[in-house]
Amino acid sequence: MKSLMSLILMAGFLVLSAPGAAALGPGEDGRDTLRGQVIDLSCKVVHDLSGEDHRMCAQVCADAGVPLAILGEDGHIYHAVSTAMPSSGDELNGLLRPHAERSVIIEGQLVERAGVRGIVIESVRAS
């Protein structure tokens, strides 16, 4: 059973690392770098709310389970995704919440499937 789970996790990783993933500049170590602003996905998409004045609302929404995402400098929205199966939205929001509505530099692996862009986050820092 343990080897089956390892096989499933490896297959998920291979799917996420397949060619065709969007890239905004691989770093020297081969990781992708995404620059942008952490946003409250619902408020940005539905009400076009974002920015420092919206920071507290974004953090409250994140605590309630609303996904945070990254509005890239390229104008595209990137979802925080995980190779873990099942993954936890709380864990992903936890990585982004301290940076809600602020500019960040994220290192990780960019992926794109069916028109949805995402990043498997390895590190997040303020820009």
C-alpha positions as CSV (number, residue, x, y, z in Angstrom):
1,M,0.0,0.0,0.0
2,K,2.8,2.4,0.9
3,S,4.5,1.7,-2.5
4,L,1.2,2.4,-4.3
5,M,0.9,5.8,-2.6
6,S,4.5,6.6,-3.5
7,L,3.7,5.6,-7.1
8,I,0.6,7.9,-7.1
9,L,2.6,10.8,-5.7
10,M,5.3,10.3,-8.2
11,A,2.8,10.2,-11.1
12,G,1.2,13.4,-9.9
13,F,4.6,15.1,-9.8
14,L,5.4,13.9,-13.3
15,V,2.1,15.3,-14.6
16,L,2.8,18.6,-13.0
17,S,6.3,18.8,-14.4
18,A,5.4,17.8,-17.9
19,P,6.4,20.2,-20.8
20,G,3.9,22.9,-21.6
21,A,4.0,24.5,-18.2
22,A,4.0,28.3,-18.3
23,A,7.3,29.8,-17.2
24,L,8.2,33.3,-16.1
25,G,11.9,32.9,-15.9
26,P,13.7,29.9,-14.5
27,G,16.2,30.8,-11.8
28,E,19.8,29.7,-11.7
29,D,18.8,26.5,-9.8
30,G,16.1,25.5,-12.4
31,R,13.1,26.7,-10.3
32,D,10.6,29.1,-11.8
33,T,10.2,32.6,-10.4
34,L,6.8,34.3,-10.3
35,R,6.6,37.9,-9.4
36,G,3.2,39.4,-8.6
37,Q,0.7,40.3,-5.9
38,V,-1.1,37.9,-3.5
39,I,-4.8,38.4,-4.0
40,D,-8.1,37.3,-2.5
41,L,-9.3,35.3,-5.5
42,S,-13.1,35.9,-5.0
43,C,-12.9,39.6,-4.3
44,K,-10.5,40.2,-7.2
45,V,-12.5,38.2,-9.7
46,V,-16.1,39.1,-8.6
47,H,-15.6,42.7,-7.3
48,D,-12.2,43.8,-8.6
49,L,-11.1,44.5,-5.1
50,S,-7.4,44.4,-4.3
51,G,-4.5,46.4,-2.8
52,E,-3.4,47.5,0.6
53,D,-6.9,48.9,1.5
54,H,-8.2,45.4,1.0
55,R,-5.5,43.5,3.0
56,M,-7.5,42.9,6.1
57,C,-10.5,41.6,4.2
58,A,-8.3,39.3,2.2
59,Q,-6.8,37.8,5.4
60,V,-10.3,37.3,6.9
61,C,-11.5,35.6,3.7
62,A,-8.3,33.4,3.7
63,D,-9.0,32.4,7.3
64,A,-12.6,31.4,6.2
65,G,-11.2,29.2,3.4
66,V,-11.4,31.5,0.4
67,P,-8.3,30.7,-1.8
68,L,-5.6,33.3,-2.1
69,A,-3.8,33.4,-5.5
70,I,-1.1,35.4,-7.2
71,L,-1.8,38.1,-9.8
72,G,1.4,37.8,-11.9
73,E,3.2,40.8,-13.3
74,D,2.2,39.3,-16.7
75,G,-1.5,40.0,-15.8
76,H,-2.4,36.3,-15.3
77,I,-3.8,34.8,-12.1
78,Y,-1.9,31.8,-10.7
79,H,-3.4,29.4,-8.2
80,A,-1.2,27.9,-5.4
81,V,-1.2,24.2,-6.0
82,S,0.4,21.2,-4.3
83,T,1.9,17.9,-5.4
84,A,0.4,16.3,-2.3
85,M,-2.6,14.1,-2.7
86,P,-4.9,15.2,-1.1
87,S,-3.7,18.7,-0.6
88,S,-4.8,21.2,1.9
89,G,-6.1,24.6,0.9
90,D,-5.4,25.8,4.5
91,E,-1.7,24.9,4.1
92,L,-1.5,26.8,0.7
93,N,-3.3,29.8,2.1
94,G,-1.0,29.7,5.1
95,L,2.0,30.3,2.8
96,L,0.4,33.3,1.2
97,R,-1.6,34.9,4.0
98,P,1.2,36.9,5.5
99,H,1.7,38.5,2.1
100,A,-2.0,39.2,1.3
101,E,-2.4,42.1,-1.1
102,R,1.3,42.7,-1.2
103,S,4.0,42.1,-3.8
104,V,5.9,38.9,-3.7
105,I,8.5,36.8,-5.4
106,I,7.7,33.1,-5.4
107,E,10.1,30.3,-6.3
108,G,8.7,27.0,-7.3
109,Q,7.3,25.1,-10.3
110,L,4.9,26.8,-12.7
111,V,2.2,24.6,-14.3
112,E,-0.6,25.1,-16.7
113,R,-3.5,22.7,-17.5
114,A,-6.7,23.3,-19.3
115,G,-6.2,27.1,-19.2
116,V,-5.6,27.2,-15.5
117,R,-2.2,28.5,-14.3
118,G,-0.7,27.4,-11.0
119,I,2.5,27.3,-9.0
120,V,3.8,24.6,-6.7
121,I,5.3,26.9,-4.1
122,E,8.8,26.3,-2.6
123,S,9.4,29.7,-1.2
124,V,7.6,33.1,-0.9
125,R,9.3,36.4,0.0
126,A,8.3,40.1,-0.1
127,S,9.5,41.9,-3.2
